[in-house]
Amino acid sequence: MEQQSDGFLCDTNVCINYMSASAKKPKKRTTEQQKVFDKINSLKDTTPLYTSQTAWAELLIGIEKSQNKPKNRERLEPLKQIAPIKPVDEQTWEIFAKITAELPPGHLR
């Protein structure tokens, strides 16, 4: 998660770990899933949490590639309530483009 001026922006991995943890009994969660689950639950009532448009798109791509699309799509709704999508503005895309252009080949998915 990245600290924003008015809350936290959850990246795709955080979202996946939270959704996976939410779907499992506590004893079946990985250490990372439990850590993310606990952190989000400790923040969600007092600190704004968001999901970026990019992370949301990556989650949707994962659902489209999954074997159980309806079940996985259902798992998105609680996440959307906890961490709604935060629009990315033009200035952010400009910064993203500059940083991405400087990355060595193969460092962008």
C-alpha positions in Angstrom: 0.0 0.0 0.0 1.2 3.5 -0.8 0.5 6.4 1.5 -1.5 9.1 -0.2 -2.2 12.5 1.3 -5.7 11.5 2.3 -5.3 7.7 2.8 -3.7 4.6 1.3 -3.7 3.4 -2.3 -3.9 -0.4 -2.5 -1.9 -2.0 -5.3 -3.0 -5.2 -7.1 -1.1 -7.6 -4.8 -2.6 -6.1 -1.7 -6.1 -6.4 -3.3 -5.5 -10.0 -4.3 -4.2 -10.9 -0.8 -7.1 -9.3 0.9 -9.7 -10.9 -1.4 -8.0 -14.3 -1.0 -7.8 -14.0 2.8 -11.5 -12.9 2.9 -12.5 -16.1 1.0 -10.6 -18.4 3.4 -10.9 -19.5 7.0 -8.1 -17.9 9.1 -6.2 -21.2 9.4 -6.0 -21.6 5.6 -4.6 -18.1 4.9 -0.9 -17.6 4.1 1.1 -15.3 6.4 1.1 -12.6 3.7 -2.7 -12.8 3.3 -3.3 -12.6 7.0 -0.9 -9.6 7.3 -2.7 -7.7 4.6 -6.2 -8.8 5.9 -5.3 -7.5 9.4 -3.8 -4.3 8.2 -6.8 -3.4 5.9 -9.3 -4.3 8.6 -7.4 -2.1 11.1 -7.5 0.9 8.8 -10.8 0.6 6.9 -12.9 2.4 9.5 -10.6 5.2 10.3 -8.4 5.8 7.1 -9.5 6.2 3.5 -8.4 3.3 1.3 -8.5 3.3 -2.4 -7.8 1.0 -5.4 -6.2 2.6 -8.5 -7.9 2.3 -11.9 -4.8 0.3 -13.0 -5.1 -2.2 -10.1 -8.8 -2.5 -10.8 -8.2 -3.3 -14.4 -5.6 -5.9 -13.4 -8.1 -7.5 -11.1 -10.6 -7.7 -13.9 -8.1 -9.3 -16.2 -7.4 -11.9 -13.6 -11.1 -12.6 -13.3 -11.4 -13.0 -17.0 -8.5 -15.5 -17.0 -9.9 -17.4 -14.0 -11.9 -20.7 -14.1 -14.6 -19.3 -11.8 -15.5 -15.9 -13.1 -18.8 -15.4 -11.2 -17.3 -16.3 -7.8 -14.2 -14.1 -8.3 -16.3 -11.2 -9.5 -18.4 -11.5 -6.4 -15.2 -11.2 -4.3 -14.6 -7.8 -5.8 -17.6 -6.1 -4.3 -16.5 -6.1 -0.7 -13.1 -4.8 -1.8 -14.8 -2.0 -3.8 -16.8 -0.9 -0.7 -13.6 -0.9 1.4 -11.2 0.6 -1.2 -13.2 2.4 -3.9 -11.5 3.1 -7.3 -9.5 6.3 -7.3 -9.3 8.0 -10.7 -5.8 8.7 -12.0 -5.3 12.2 -13.3 -3.3 13.3 -16.4 -0.4 14.5 -14.3 -0.1 11.0 -12.7 0.0 9.4 -16.2 2.7 11.8 -17.3 4.9 10.8 -14.3 4.1 7.1 -15.0 5.1 7.5 -18.6 8.5 9.2 -17.7 9.4 6.6 -15.2 8.3 3.7 -17.4 10.3 5.0 -20.3 13.5 5.0 -18.1 13.0 1.3 -17.0 15.2 -1.3 -18.6 13.4 -3.6 -21.1 11.2 -6.2 -19.6 10.5 -4.3 -16.4 6.9 -3.4 -17.3 4.3 -6.1 -17.5 
